[in-house]
Amino acid sequence: NDNSGHTYNSYQVFQGDYSEKIDEEGNKTPILSNIEWGTELSKEFENGKTHGDKIIELLKEKNPDLYKDCETADDVARKLQGNDNDGDVIREFTDVVGKYILDNNIEITKGTYTLVEEKDEAGKVIDENYKIQYLKPGYYLVIDAKANDKDDAYSRYLIYVVQDVTMEPKS
């Protein structure tokens, strides 16, 4: 982010099996199959219900037409496929899941979180990049942990991680 002081946390929403599909030209397409709720969202919290079960309930309340037939994480993931990353369906999903994650203190996904600084010859920081590495394949919600203020946006991103991904935060 162009403004300093940001910390980004990742939360595994979906997990699955990674594979690659190779076409006739040798191009590889990453594939995530056997999709289930992420490790933390698979945990039971109330009378045998998981956090994922509660998220499905909330999604059905928010958009009953889209999610009415959803019973599993795979069902929900299929509803997200093919939608624009900045479109209404993904925004609605990240709003519901992001709020749920923060309201219920869902644990940050284990990985390596590093602030990488690029400095000029005088040692002045000229660029900062935040790297989240060593995550298992899945869909992750990356949440800017910095509280909203008048000069900054609070950004959420849903990322399909089966290969390196670069994000450009908006502010």
C-alpha positions in Angstrom: 0.0 0.0 0.0 1.2 3.5 -0.7 0.5 4.5 2.9 2.9 2.9 5.4 1.8 1.1 8.5 -0.3 -1.6 6.9 -0.4 -5.2 8.1 -2.1 -7.8 6.0 -3.5 -11.0 7.5 -4.6 -14.1 5.5 -7.4 -16.4 6.4 -7.9 -19.7 4.6 -11.5 -19.8 3.5 -11.3 -22.9 1.3 -8.7 -25.7 1.0 -8.4 -28.5 -1.5 -6.2 -30.6 -3.6 -3.8 -28.9 -6.1 -3.2 -30.2 -9.6 -2.4 -28.7 -13.0 -4.1 -29.2 -16.3 -1.8 -29.0 -19.3 -3.2 -28.1 -22.7 -1.8 -29.0 -26.2 0.6 -26.1 -26.2 2.0 -27.1 -22.8 0.3 -24.2 -20.9 -0.4 -25.1 -17.3 -3.7 -24.2 -15.6 -3.7 -24.6 -11.8 -6.8 -26.4 -10.4 -8.1 -26.7 -6.9 -10.4 -29.7 -6.4 -12.1 -31.5 -3.5 -12.8 -28.1 -2.0 -13.6 -27.9 1.8 -13.7 -25.2 4.3 -10.3 -23.9 5.5 -8.8 -25.4 8.6 -10.2 -22.8 11.0 -13.6 -22.6 9.4 -14.0 -26.4 9.6 -13.9 -26.2 13.4 -17.0 -26.9 15.3 -18.2 -24.1 17.5 -21.8 -24.7 18.5 -23.9 -27.9 18.7 -21.9 -29.7 15.9 -22.0 -26.6 13.6 -18.9 -25.4 12.0 -18.0 -21.9 11.2 -18.4 -22.8 7.6 -22.0 -23.9 8.3 -22.7 -20.5 9.9 -21.2 -18.7 6.9 -23.5 -20.6 4.5 -26.5 -19.5 6.7 -25.3 -15.9 6.5 -24.7 -16.1 2.7 -28.3 -17.5 2.3 -29.7 -14.6 4.3 -27.7 -12.1 2.2 -28.5 -13.6 -1.2 -31.0 -16.4 -1.0 -31.3 -16.7 -4.8 -27.6 -17.4 -5.3 -26.9 -19.6 -2.3 -30.2 -21.4 -1.7 -28.9 -24.8 -2.8 -25.5 -24.5 -1.1 -24.8 -27.1 1.6 -21.0 -27.5 1.4 -17.9 -25.4 0.9 -17.6 -26.8 -2.6 -21.1 -25.6 -3.4 -20.2 -22.1 -2.3 -16.9 -22.1 -4.2 -18.8 -23.1 -7.4 -21.0 -20.1 -7.0 -17.9 -17.9 -7.0 -16.2 -19.4 -10.0 -16.2 -17.3 -13.1 -17.2 -14.1 -11.3 -15.2 -10.9 -11.7 -12.8 -10.4 -8.8 -14.1 -6.9 -8.3 -17.7 -7.7 -9.0 -20.8 -7.8 -6.9 -20.8 -11.6 -6.1 -17.2 -11.6 -4.9 -17.6 -8.3 -3.0 -20.7 -9.6 -1.2 -19.0 -12.9 -0.4 -15.9 -11.1 1.0 -18.1 -8.7 3.0 -20.0 -11.6 4.7 -17.0 -13.8 5.3 -14.7 -11.0 6.3 -17.1 -9.7 8.9 -17.7 -13.2 10.2 -13.9 -13.8 10.5 -13.3 -10.6 12.4 -16.4 -10.8 14.6 -15.5 -14.4 15.6 -11.8 -13.9 16.1 -10.9 -16.6 13.5 -7.2 -17.4 13.8 -4.9 -16.0 11.1 -3.6 -18.7 8.8 -0.1 -19.9 9.5 2.4 -18.8 7.0 5.3 -16.4 6.8 4.4 -12.7 6.9 7.2 -10.4 5.9 7.6 -6.7 5.2 10.2 -6.3 2.4 11.7 -2.8 2.1 13.6 -1.5 -1.0 16.0 1.3 -0.1 17.9 3.8 -2.1 21.7 4.4 -1.9 21.3 6.7 1.2 19.3 4.0 3.0 15.9 5.7 2.6 13.0 3.4 2.1 11.6 3.9 -1.4 9.2 0.9 -1.6 7.6 -1.5 0.7 6.1 -4.9 -0.2 4.3 -7.1 2.2 4.7 -10.8 1.4 2.6 -13.7 2.7 4.3 -16.9 1.9 4.2 -20.7 2.4 0.4 -21.0 2.4 -1.3 -24.3 1.5 -3.3 -24.3 -1.7 -6.8 -22.8 -1.3 -8.8 -19.6 -1.4 -7.7 -17.0 1.1 -9.2 -13.8 2.3 -6.5 -11.2 2.8 -7.6 -8.5 5.2 -5.8 -5.2 5.8 -5.6 -5.2 9.6 -5.1 -1.4 9.8 -8.3 0.3 11.2 -10.1 2.6 8.8 -9.2 6.2 9.0 -10.1 9.2 7.0 -7.2 8.9 4.5 -7.1 5.2 4.0 -9.3 2.4 2.6 -10.0 -0.9 4.4 -9.3 -3.5 1.7 -10.3 -7.1 1.4 -9.2 -9.5 -1.2 -10.3 -13.1 -2.1 -7.3 -14.9 -3.5 -7.2 -18.2 -5.3 -3.8 -19.5 -4.2 -2.3 -22.3 -6.2 0.6 -20.2 -7.5 2.3 -16.9 -6.7 -0.2 -14.0 -6.7 0.6 -10.3 -6.6 -2.0 -7.8 -5.3 -2.2 -4.1 -5.7 -4.0 -2.6 -2.7 -6.5 0.2 -3.5 -6.6 3.3 -1.3 
